[in-house]
Amino acid sequence: MLNLIFVFAIIISFVVYFYFKTKQFRSALPIAKNWYKCKANIGLGAFILLFALNQAYLFPGLYTFIIVAILVILGIFVIMENVKKVRHYGQFVEEEFQINK
């Protein structure tokens, strides 16, 4: 059952990544483009984190846990850095949309 939850969450995180990546490519505004890129990277970080946890659940072993630890640290780092960037760019996105109407 836990494996199905991980698989569902991995699929959702990939869909979030793909959605914001396409929004990034379609946007013509530079700040909005960076904002969407950071949101997509949050989805990518969640994908890495959830994939690592799923592998730890499926294949418990010493080498797996070492690799999972590296991927979990990487996933958390990617999520934290991009949350900061989303907050930063979020301050300017609405203003950019208003200016470029």
Biopython code that builds the backbone (N, CA, C, O; Angstrom):
import numpy as np
from Bio.PDB.StructureBuilder import StructureBuilder

atoms = [
    (1, "MET", "N", (0.820, -1.197, 0.000)),
    (1, "MET", "CA", (0.000, 0.000, 0.000)),
    (1, "MET", "C", (0.865, 1.262, 0.000)),
    (1, "MET", "O", (0.575, 2.218, -0.720)),
    (2, "LEU", "N", (1.921, 1.260, 0.807)),
    (2, "LEU", "CA", (2.806, 2.419, 0.862)),
    (2, "LEU", "C", (3.485, 2.652, -0.487)),
    (2, "LEU", "O", (3.717, 3.794, -0.882)),
    (3, "ASN", "N", (3.798, 1.574, -1.183)),
    (3, "ASN", "CA", (4.405, 1.691, -2.502)),
    (3, "ASN", "C", (3.458, 2.398, -3.474)),
    (3, "ASN", "O", (3.907, 3.211, -4.281)),
    (4, "LEU", "N", (2.174, 2.107, -3.412)),
    (4, "LEU", "CA", (1.205, 2.776, -4.288)),
    (4, "LEU", "C", (1.109, 4.265, -3.980)),
    (4, "LEU", "O", (0.944, 5.086, -4.882)),
    (5, "ILE", "N", (1.212, 4.601, -2.716)),
    (5, "ILE", "CA", (1.195, 6.018, -2.344)),
    (5, "ILE", "C", (2.424, 6.715, -2.906)),
    (5, "ILE", "O", (2.317, 7.818, -3.442)),
    (6, "PHE", "N", (3.595, 6.084, -2.790)),
    (6, "PHE", "CA", (4.813, 6.663, -3.351)),
    (6, "PHE", "C", (4.700, 6.818, -4.865)),
    (6, "PHE", "O", (5.076, 7.857, -5.410)),
    (7, "VAL", "N", (4.196, 5.816, -5.536)),
    (7, "VAL", "CA", (4.069, 5.875, -6.998)),
    (7, "VAL", "C", (3.124, 6.997, -7.398)),
    (7, "VAL", "O", (3.410, 7.752, -8.327)),
    (8, "PHE", "N", (2.000, 7.111, -6.701)),
    (8, "PHE", "CA", (1.045, 8.180, -6.997)),
    (8, "PHE", "C", (1.689, 9.547, -6.774)),
    (8, "PHE", "O", (1.528, 10.443, -7.604)),
    (9, "ALA", "N", (2.412, 9.723, -5.673)),
    (9, "ALA", "CA", (3.070, 10.998, -5.376)),
    (9, "ALA", "C", (4.179, 11.297, -6.389)),
    (9, "ALA", "O", (4.378, 12.454, -6.761)),
    (10, "ILE", "N", (4.899, 10.270, -6.836)),
    (10, "ILE", "CA", (5.941, 10.464, -7.853)),
    (10, "ILE", "C", (5.316, 10.934, -9.161)),
    (10, "ILE", "O", (5.847, 11.835, -9.811)),
    (11, "ILE", "N", (4.208, 10.343, -9.549)),
    (11, "ILE", "CA", (3.518, 10.745, -10.782)),
    (11, "ILE", "C", (3.012, 12.180, -10.666)),
    (11, "ILE", "O", (3.146, 12.963, -11.607)),
    (12, "ILE", "N", (2.432, 12.528, -9.518)),
    (12, "ILE", "CA", (1.938, 13.891, -9.311)),
    (12, "ILE", "C", (3.077, 14.898, -9.375)),
    (12, "ILE", "O", (2.926, 15.960, -9.979)),
    (13, "SER", "N", (4.207, 14.586, -8.766)),
    (13, "SER", "CA", (5.342, 15.515, -8.795)),
    (13, "SER", "C", (5.882, 15.680, -10.207)),
    (13, "SER", "O", (6.299, 16.774, -10.587)),
    (14, "PHE", "N", (5.880, 14.597, -10.995)),
    (14, "PHE", "CA", (6.323, 14.719, -12.391)),
    (14, "PHE", "C", (5.344, 15.558, -13.197)),
    (14, "PHE", "O", (5.763, 16.345, -14.047)),
    (15, "VAL", "N", (4.059, 15.408, -12.950)),
    (15, "VAL", "CA", (3.052, 16.211, -13.656)),
    (15, "VAL", "C", (3.210, 17.688, -13.297)),
    (15, "VAL", "O", (3.105, 18.554, -14.165)),
    (16, "VAL", "N", (3.464, 17.977, -12.013)),
    (16, "VAL", "CA", (3.692, 19.363, -11.594)),
    (16, "VAL", "C", (4.921, 19.922, -12.295)),
    (16, "VAL", "O", (4.902, 21.057, -12.772)),
    (17, "TYR", "N", (5.988, 19.136, -12.360)),
    (17, "TYR", "CA", (7.204, 19.571, -13.059)),
    (17, "TYR", "C", (6.911, 19.864, -14.532)),
    (17, "TYR", "O", (7.293, 20.914, -15.049)),
    (18, "PHE", "N", (6.245, 18.950, -15.187)),
    (18, "PHE", "CA", (5.955, 19.117, -16.609)),
    (18, "PHE", "C", (5.029, 20.312, -16.853)),
    (18, "PHE", "O", (5.214, 21.048, -17.822)),
    (19, "TYR", "N", (4.039, 20.509, -15.985)),
    (19, "TYR", "CA", (3.092, 21.621, -16.136)),
    (19, "TYR", "C", (3.813, 22.957, -16.056)),
    (19, "TYR", "O", (3.630, 23.810, -16.924)),
    (20, "PHE", "N", (4.631, 23.150, -15.029)),
    (20, "PHE", "CA", (5.306, 24.435, -14.868)),
    (20, "PHE", "C", (6.424, 24.622, -15.881)),
    (20, "PHE", "O", (6.746, 25.757, -16.232)),
    (21, "LYS", "N", (7.021, 23.539, -16.356)),
    (21, "LYS", "CA", (8.047, 23.661, -17.395)),
    (21, "LYS", "C", (7.417, 24.146, -18.696)),
    (21, "LYS", "O", (8.007, 24.968, -19.396)),
    (22, "THR", "N", (6.238, 23.652, -19.025)),
    (22, "THR", "CA", (5.571, 24.136, -20.239)),
    (22, "THR", "C", (5.108, 25.576, -20.054)),
    (22, "THR", "O", (5.153, 26.358, -21.004)),
    (23, "LYS", "N", (4.662, 25.948, -18.848)),
    (23, "LYS", "CA", (4.298, 27.342, -18.588)),
    (23, "LYS", "C", (5.518, 28.238, -18.747)),
    (23, "LYS", "O", (5.403, 29.363, -19.233)),
    (24, "GLN", "N", (6.689, 27.747, -18.340)),
    (24, "GLN", "CA", (7.921, 28.519, -18.476)),
    (24, "GLN", "C", (8.220, 28.776, -19.947)),
    (24, "GLN", "O", (8.540, 29.903, -20.324)),
    (25, "PHE", "N", (8.119, 27.750, -20.778)),
    (25, "PHE", "CA", (8.433, 27.913, -22.189)),
    (25, "PHE", "C", (7.420, 28.798, -22.907)),
    (25, "PHE", "O", (7.762, 29.462, -23.886)),
    (26, "ARG", "N", (6.191, 28.811, -22.435)),
    (26, "ARG", "CA", (5.154, 29.591, -23.097)),
    (26, "ARG", "C", (5.137, 31.045, -22.662)),
    (26, "ARG", "O", (4.581, 31.891, -23.361)),
    (27, "SER", "N", (5.733, 31.347, -21.525)),
    (27, "SER", "CA", (5.720, 32.707, -21.004)),
    (27, "SER", "C", (6.738, 33.562, -21.748)),
    (27, "SER", "O", (7.845, 33.119, -22.053)),
    (28, "ALA", "N", (6.334, 34.796, -22.031)),
    (28, "ALA", "CA", (7.232, 35.732, -22.705)),
    (28, "ALA", "C", (7.888, 36.688, -21.712)),
    (28, "ALA", "O", (8.859, 37.361, -22.057)),
    (29, "LEU", "N", (7.382, 36.755, -20.507)),
    (29, "LEU", "CA", (7.886, 37.691, -19.516)),
    (29, "LEU", "C", (9.055, 37.075, -18.747)),
    (29, "LEU", "O", (8.946, 35.943, -18.276)),
    (30, "PRO", "N", (10.167, 37.794, -18.613)),
    (30, "PRO", "CA", (11.369, 37.187, -18.017)),
    (30, "PRO", "C", (11.229, 36.812, -16.541)),
    (30, "PRO", "O", (11.719, 35.759, -16.133)),
    (31, "ILE", "N", (10.578, 37.641, -15.738)),
    (31, "ILE", "CA", (10.445, 37.297, -14.320)),
    (31, "ILE", "C", (9.478, 36.138, -14.154)),
    (31, "ILE", "O", (9.713, 35.245, -13.341)),
    (32, "ALA", "N", (8.401, 36.145, -14.912)),
    (32, "ALA", "CA", (7.441, 35.034, -14.844)),
    (32, "ALA", "C", (8.101, 33.741, -15.308)),
    (32, "ALA", "O", (7.826, 32.666, -14.775)),
    (33, "LYS", "N", (8.968, 33.854, -16.300)),
    (33, "LYS", "CA", (9.677, 32.676, -16.796)),
    (33, "LYS", "C", (10.551, 32.065, -15.687)),
    (33, "LYS", "O", (10.572, 30.848, -15.508)),
    (34, "ASN", "N", (11.267, 32.917, -14.952)),
    (34, "ASN", "CA", (12.086, 32.433, -13.833)),
    (34, "ASN", "C", (11.221, 31.870, -12.720)),
    (34, "ASN", "O", (11.587, 30.881, -12.085)),
    (35, "TRP", "N", (10.076, 32.496, -12.481)),
    (35, "TRP", "CA", (9.153, 32.037, -11.444)),
    (35, "TRP", "C", (8.631, 30.640, -11.761)),
    (35, "TRP", "O", (8.600, 29.769, -10.891)),
    (36, "TYR", "N", (8.223, 30.432, -13.010)),
    (36, "TYR", "CA", (7.745, 29.113, -13.423)),
    (36, "TYR", "C", (8.871, 28.074, -13.387)),
    (36, "TYR", "O", (8.643, 26.915, -13.040)),
    (37, "LYS", "N", (10.087, 28.500, -13.749)),
    (37, "LYS", "CA", (11.226, 27.577, -13.705)),
    (37, "LYS", "C", (11.477, 27.102, -12.277)),
    (37, "LYS", "O", (11.737, 25.919, -12.055)),
    (38, "CYS", "N", (11.402, 27.998, -11.324)),
    (38, "CYS", "CA", (11.619, 27.621, -9.924)),
    (38, "CYS", "C", (10.502, 26.724, -9.417)),
    (38, "CYS", "O", (10.755, 25.798, -8.646)),
    (39, "LYS", "N", (9.274, 26.985, -9.839)),
    (39, "LYS", "CA", (8.164, 26.106, -9.446)),
    (39, "LYS", "C", (8.346, 24.714, -10.043)),
    (39, "LYS", "O", (8.062, 23.712, -9.386)),
    (40, "ALA", "N", (8.819, 24.651, -11.286)),
    (40, "ALA", "CA", (9.084, 23.359, -11.908)),
    (40, "ALA", "C", (10.190, 22.623, -11.158)),
    (40, "ALA", "O", (10.123, 21.406, -10.989)),
    (41, "ASN", "N", (11.200, 23.352, -10.711)),
    (41, "ASN", "CA", (12.296, 22.727, -9.976)),
    (41, "ASN", "C", (11.848, 22.200, -8.613)),
    (41, "ASN", "O", (12.426, 21.239, -8.106)),
    (42, "ILE", "N", (10.834, 22.812, -8.017)),
    (42, "ILE", "CA", (10.271, 22.267, -6.776)),
    (42, "ILE", "C", (9.652, 20.900, -7.069)),
    (42, "ILE", "O", (9.819, 19.960, -6.292)),
    (43, "GLY", "N", (8.940, 20.792, -8.188)),
    (43, "GLY", "CA", (8.387, 19.498, -8.585)),
    (43, "GLY", "C", (9.477, 18.474, -8.845)),
    (43, "GLY", "O", (9.329, 17.302, -8.499)),
    (44, "LEU", "N", (10.576, 18.914, -9.456)),
    (44, "LEU", "CA", (11.699, 18.020, -9.711)),
    (44, "LEU", "C", (12.350, 17.558, -8.406)),
    (44, "LEU", "O", (12.701, 16.386, -8.266)),
    (45, "GLY", "N", (12.509, 18.473, -7.457)),
    (45, "GLY", "CA", (13.061, 18.111, -6.158)),
    (45, "GLY", "C", (12.164, 17.120, -5.423)),
    (45, "GLY", "O", (12.645, 16.187, -4.779)),
    (46, "ALA", "N", (10.850, 17.336, -5.528)),
    (46, "ALA", "CA", (9.918, 16.395, -4.907)),
    (46, "ALA", "C", (10.009, 15.032, -5.580)),
    (46, "ALA", "O", (9.926, 14.000, -4.915)),
    (47, "PHE", "N", (10.180, 15.028, -6.896)),
    (47, "PHE", "CA", (10.340, 13.769, -7.630)),
    (47, "PHE", "C", (11.573, 13.011, -7.133)),
    (47, "PHE", "O", (11.503, 11.811, -6.871)),
    (48, "ILE", "N", (12.694, 13.709, -7.004)),
    (48, "ILE", "CA", (13.932, 13.079, -6.543)),
    (48, "ILE", "C", (13.756, 12.527, -5.130)),
    (48, "ILE", "O", (14.153, 11.398, -4.845)),
    (49, "LEU", "N", (13.164, 13.323, -4.257)),
    (49, "LEU", "CA", (12.962, 12.913, -2.874)),
    (49, "LEU", "C", (12.043, 11.693, -2.774)),
    (49, "LEU", "O", (12.353, 10.729, -2.074)),
    (50, "LEU", "N", (10.916, 11.743, -3.476)),
    (50, "LEU", "CA", (9.957, 10.637, -3.405)),
    (50, "LEU", "C", (10.500, 9.376, -4.065)),
    (50, "LEU", "O", (10.251, 8.270, -3.586)),
    (51, "PHE", "N", (11.232, 9.529, -5.150)),
    (51, "PHE", "CA", (11.845, 8.376, -5.795)),
    (51, "PHE", "C", (12.831, 7.699, -4.865)),
    (51, "PHE", "O", (12.866, 6.471, -4.779)),
    (52, "ALA", "N", (13.634, 8.493, -4.168)),
    (52, "ALA", "CA", (14.614, 7.931, -3.234)),
    (52, "ALA", "C", (13.923, 7.186, -2.092)),
    (52, "ALA", "O", (14.344, 6.094, -1.711)),
    (53, "LEU", "N", (12.873, 7.774, -1.556)),
    (53, "LEU", "CA", (12.157, 7.105, -0.465)),
    (53, "LEU", "C", (11.499, 5.818, -0.938)),
    (53, "LEU", "O", (11.456, 4.831, -0.203)),
    (54, "ASN", "N", (10.990, 5.828, -2.158)),
    (54, "ASN", "CA", (10.390, 4.622, -2.717)),
    (54, "ASN", "C", (11.440, 3.526, -2.895)),
    (54, "ASN", "O", (11.165, 2.358, -2.619)),
    (55, "GLN", "N", (12.617, 3.882, -3.344)),
    (55, "GLN", "CA", (13.684, 2.888, -3.513)),
    (55, "GLN", "C", (14.121, 2.319, -2.174)),
    (55, "GLN", "O", (14.416, 1.129, -2.065)),
    (56, "ALA", "N", (14.161, 3.173, -1.152)),
    (56, "ALA", "CA", (14.520, 2.684, 0.182)),
    (56, "ALA", "C", (13.482, 1.699, 0.690)),
    (56, "ALA", "O", (13.819, 0.733, 1.375)),
    (57, "TYR", "N", (12.227, 1.940, 0.358)),
    (57, "TYR", "CA", (11.154, 1.040, 0.784)),
    (57, "TYR", "C", (11.211, -0.293, 0.027)),
    (57, "TYR", "O", (10.998, -1.358, 0.607)),
    (58, "LEU", "N", (11.500, -0.215, -1.274)),
    (58, "LEU", "CA", (11.483, -1.424, -2.103)),
    (58, "LEU", "C", (12.722, -2.295, -1.931)),
    (58, "LEU", "O", (12.621, -3.521, -1.896)),
    (59, "PHE", "N", (13.881, -1.669, -1.825)),
    (59, "PHE", "CA", (15.140, -2.411, -1.799)),
    (59, "PHE", "C", (15.970, -2.037, -0.570)),
    (59, "PHE", "O", (16.953, -1.308, -0.698)),
    (60, "PRO", "N", (15.597, -2.517, 0.608)),
    (60, "PRO", "CA", (16.380, -2.168, 1.794)),
    (60, "PRO", "C", (17.742, -2.859, 1.776)),
    (60, "PRO", "O", (17.833, -4.081, 1.654)),
    (61, "GLY", "N", (18.765, -2.080, 1.896)),
    (61, "GLY", "CA", (20.137, -2.589, 1.905)),
    (61, "GLY", "C", (21.093, -1.451, 2.182)),
    (61, "GLY", "O", (20.715, -0.284, 2.077)),
    (62, "LEU", "N", (22.297, -1.764, 2.527)),
    (62, "LEU", "CA", (23.266, -0.746, 2.908)),
    (62, "LEU", "C", (23.564, 0.217, 1.757)),
    (62, "LEU", "O", (23.511, 1.433, 1.940)),
    (63, "TYR", "N", (23.874, -0.315, 0.578)),
    (63, "TYR", "CA", (24.211, 0.539, -0.550)),
    (63, "TYR", "C", (23.016, 1.370, -0.993)),
    (63, "TYR", "O", (23.168, 2.526, -1.388)),
    (64, "THR", "N", (21.847, 0.789, -0.928)),
    (64, "THR", "CA", (20.642, 1.533, -1.278)),
    (64, "THR", "C", (20.444, 2.696, -0.325)),
    (64, "THR", "O", (20.110, 3.798, -0.759)),
    (65, "PHE", "N", (20.644, 2.470, 0.968)),
    (65, "PHE", "CA", (20.448, 3.543, 1.937)),
    (65, "PHE", "C", (21.480, 4.657, 1.782)),
    (65, "PHE", "O", (21.176, 5.820, 2.050)),
    (66, "ILE", "N", (22.676, 4.323, 1.360)),
    (66, "ILE", "CA", (23.694, 5.346, 1.116)),
    (66, "ILE", "C", (23.276, 6.225, -0.063)),
    (66, "ILE", "O", (23.350, 7.451, 0.013)),
    (67, "ILE", "N", (22.842, 5.601, -1.138)),
    (67, "ILE", "CA", (22.402, 6.359, -2.310)),
    (67, "ILE", "C", (21.134, 7.138, -1.998)),
    (67, "ILE", "O", (20.980, 8.280, -2.431)),
    (68, "VAL", "N", (20.224, 6.523, -1.246)),
    (68, "VAL", "CA", (18.988, 7.202, -0.863)),
    (68, "VAL", "C", (19.296, 8.426, -0.011)),
    (68, "VAL", "O", (18.660, 9.467, -0.180)),
    (69, "ALA", "N", (20.246, 8.324, 0.888)),
    (69, "ALA", "CA", (20.609, 9.464, 1.727)),
    (69, "ALA", "C", (21.106, 10.626, 0.876)),
    (69, "ALA", "O", (20.757, 11.780, 1.125)),
    (70, "ILE", "N", (21.917, 10.321, -0.124)),
    (70, "ILE", "CA", (22.417, 11.364, -1.030)),
    (70, "ILE", "C", (21.264, 11.999, -1.804)),
    (70, "ILE", "O", (21.196, 13.222, -1.929)),
    (71, "LEU", "N", (20.356, 11.167, -2.323)),
    (71, "LEU", "CA", (19.231, 11.696, -3.093)),
    (71, "LEU", "C", (18.256, 12.483, -2.224)),
    (71, "LEU", "O", (17.699, 13.484, -2.676)),
    (72, "VAL", "N", (18.045, 12.049, -0.997)),
    (72, "VAL", "CA", (17.154, 12.790, -0.090)),
    (72, "VAL", "C", (17.743, 14.160, 0.217)),
    (72, "VAL", "O", (17.024, 15.159, 0.202)),
    (73, "ILE", "N", (19.024, 14.219, 0.492)),
    (73, "ILE", "CA", (19.678, 15.507, 0.751)),
    (73, "ILE", "C", (19.584, 16.399, -0.480)),
    (73, "ILE", "O", (19.289, 17.588, -0.361)),
    (74, "LEU", "N", (19.830, 15.841, -1.655)),
    (74, "LEU", "CA", (19.739, 16.611, -2.887)),
    (74, "LEU", "C", (18.312, 17.104, -3.114)),
    (74, "LEU", "O", (18.112, 18.271, -3.452)),
    (75, "GLY", "N", (17.324, 16.240, -2.933)),
    (75, "GLY", "CA", (15.928, 16.626, -3.134)),
    (75, "GLY", "C", (15.497, 17.728, -2.186)),
    (75, "GLY", "O", (14.839, 18.682, -2.599)),
    (76, "ILE", "N", (15.859, 17.604, -0.926)),
    (76, "ILE", "CA", (15.502, 18.637, 0.051)),
    (76, "ILE", "C", (16.194, 19.953, -0.276)),
    (76, "ILE", "O", (15.591, 21.020, -0.169)),
    (77, "PHE", "N", (17.458, 19.875, -0.675)),
    (77, "PHE", "CA", (18.196, 21.091, -1.051)),
    (77, "PHE", "C", (17.539, 21.782, -2.240)),
    (77, "PHE", "O", (17.367, 23.001, -2.226)),
    (78, "VAL", "N", (17.169, 21.021, -3.266)),
    (78, "VAL", "CA", (16.536, 21.594, -4.457)),
    (78, "VAL", "C", (15.201, 22.239, -4.088)),
    (78, "VAL", "O", (14.890, 23.332, -4.559)),
    (79, "ILE", "N", (14.424, 21.578, -3.260)),
    (79, "ILE", "CA", (13.129, 22.130, -2.857)),
    (79, "ILE", "C", (13.319, 23.412, -2.050)),
    (79, "ILE", "O", (12.650, 24.410, -2.319)),
    (80, "MET", "N", (14.213, 23.401, -1.074)),
    (80, "MET", "CA", (14.400, 24.580, -0.221)),
    (80, "MET", "C", (14.908, 25.785, -1.004)),
    (80, "MET", "O", (14.418, 26.898, -0.816)),
    (81, "GLU", "N", (15.877, 25.573, -1.871)),
    (81, "GLU", "CA", (16.425, 26.686, -2.639)),
    (81, "GLU", "C", (15.375, 27.289, -3.573)),
    (81, "GLU", "O", (15.292, 28.509, -3.719)),
    (82, "ASN", "N", (14.586, 26.439, -4.194)),
    (82, "ASN", "CA", (13.612, 26.957, -5.139)),
    (82, "ASN", "C", (12.388, 27.553, -4.467)),
    (82, "ASN", "O", (11.722, 28.404, -5.057)),
    (83, "VAL", "N", (12.075, 27.133, -3.254)),
    (83, "VAL", "CA", (11.001, 27.796, -2.506)),
    (83, "VAL", "C", (11.414, 29.238, -2.198)),
    (83, "VAL", "O", (10.596, 30.153, -2.292)),
    (84, "LYS", "N", (12.673, 29.435, -1.833)),
    (84, "LYS", "CA", (13.175, 30.793, -1.600)),
    (84, "LYS", "C", (13.066, 31.638, -2.867)),
    (84, "LYS", "O", (12.653, 32.797, -2.819)),
    (85, "LYS", "N", (13.440, 31.046, -3.997)),
    (85, "LYS", "CA", (13.392, 31.781, -5.257)),
    (85, "LYS", "C", (11.960, 32.081, -5.681)),
    (85, "LYS", "O", (11.689, 33.154, -6.221)),
    (86, "VAL", "N", (11.043, 31.150, -5.443)),
    (86, "VAL", "CA", (9.635, 31.388, -5.790)),
    (86, "VAL", "C", (9.090, 32.549, -4.973)),
    (86, "VAL", "O", (8.370, 33.395, -5.502)),
    (87, "ARG", "N", (9.427, 32.595, -3.687)),
    (87, "ARG", "CA", (8.987, 33.716, -2.857)),
    (87, "ARG", "C", (9.572, 35.028, -3.349)),
    (87, "ARG", "O", (8.882, 36.047, -3.370)),
    (88, "HIS", "N", (10.838, 35.011, -3.746)),
    (88, "HIS", "CA", (11.482, 36.228, -4.228)),
    (88, "HIS", "C", (10.841, 36.712, -5.535)),
    (88, "HIS", "O", (10.452, 37.875, -5.638)),
    (89, "TYR", "N", (10.731, 35.838, -6.518)),
    (89, "TYR", "CA", (10.165, 36.239, -7.801)),
    (89, "TYR", "C", (8.669, 36.510, -7.700)),
    (89, "TYR", "O", (8.126, 37.288, -8.485)),
    (90, "GLY", "N", (7.998, 35.876, -6.741)),
    (90, "GLY", "CA", (6.562, 36.078, -6.581)),
    (90, "GLY", "C", (6.208, 37.513, -6.250)),
    (90, "GLY", "O", (5.104, 37.964, -6.557)),
    (91, "GLN", "N", (7.117, 38.232, -5.634)),
    (91, "GLN", "CA", (6.879, 39.633, -5.309)),
    (91, "GLN", "C", (6.760, 40.492, -6.569)),
    (91, "GLN", "O", (6.068, 41.510, -6.569)),
    (92, "PHE", "N", (7.432, 40.081, -7.628)),
    (92, "PHE", "CA", (7.513, 40.907, -8.823)),
    (92, "PHE", "C", (6.651, 40.416, -9.980)),
    (92, "PHE", "O", (6.471, 41.131, -10.966)),
    (93, "VAL", "N", (6.121, 39.209, -9.868)),
    (93, "VAL", "CA", (5.375, 38.633, -10.989)),
    (93, "VAL", "C", (4.088, 39.399, -11.258)),
    (93, "VAL", "O", (3.788, 39.717, -12.409)),
    (94, "GLU", "N", (3.323, 39.701, -10.209)),
    (94, "GLU", "CA", (2.057, 40.422, -10.402)),
    (94, "GLU", "C", (2.312, 41.798, -11.003)),
    (94, "GLU", "O", (1.568, 42.249, -11.874)),
    (95, "GLU", "N", (3.360, 42.459, -10.539)),
    (95, "GLU", "CA", (3.704, 43.770, -11.084)),
    (95, "GLU", "C", (4.077, 43.659, -12.565)),
    (95, "GLU", "O", (3.692, 44.504, -13.373)),
    (96, "GLU", "N", (4.824, 42.619, -12.911)),
    (96, "GLU", "CA", (5.211, 42.422, -14.306)),
    (96, "GLU", "C", (3.991, 42.132, -15.182)),
    (96, "GLU", "O", (3.916, 42.611, -16.313)),
    (97, "PHE", "N", (3.035, 41.351, -14.669)),
    (97, "PHE", "CA", (1.818, 41.087, -15.428)),
    (97, "PHE", "C", (1.025, 42.371, -15.643)),
    (97, "PHE", "O", (0.482, 42.586, -16.726)),
    (98, "GLN", "N", (0.952, 43.229, -14.623)),
    (98, "GLN", "CA", (0.205, 44.488, -14.741)),
    (98, "GLN", "C", (0.864, 45.443, -15.747)),
    (98, "GLN", "O", (0.175, 46.115, -16.515)),
    (99, "ILE", "N", (2.177, 45.497, -15.738)),
    (99, "ILE", "CA", (2.903, 46.399, -16.646)),
    (99, "ILE", "C", (2.753, 45.947, -18.092)),
    (99, "ILE", "O", (2.644, 46.783, -18.989)),
    (100, "ASN", "N", (2.745, 44.650, -18.333)),
    (100, "ASN", "CA", (2.755, 44.110, -19.699)),
    (100, "ASN", "C", (1.379, 43.669, -20.183)),
    (100, "ASN", "O", (1.285, 42.796, -21.045)),
    (101, "LYS", "N", (0.332, 44.244, -19.657)),
    (101, "LYS", "CA", (-1.013, 43.873, -20.129)),
    (101, "LYS", "C", (-1.229, 44.328, -21.546)),
    (101, "LYS", "O", (-2.300, 44.105, -22.110)),
]
sb = StructureBuilder()
sb.init_structure("model")
sb.init_model(0)
sb.init_chain("A")
sb.init_seg("    ")
for serial, (resi, resn, name, xyz) in enumerate(atoms, 1):
    if name == "N":
        sb.init_residue(resn, " ", resi, " ")
    sb.init_atom(name, np.array(xyz, "f"), 0.0, 1.0, " ", f" {name:<3s}", serial, name[0])
structure = sb.get_structure()
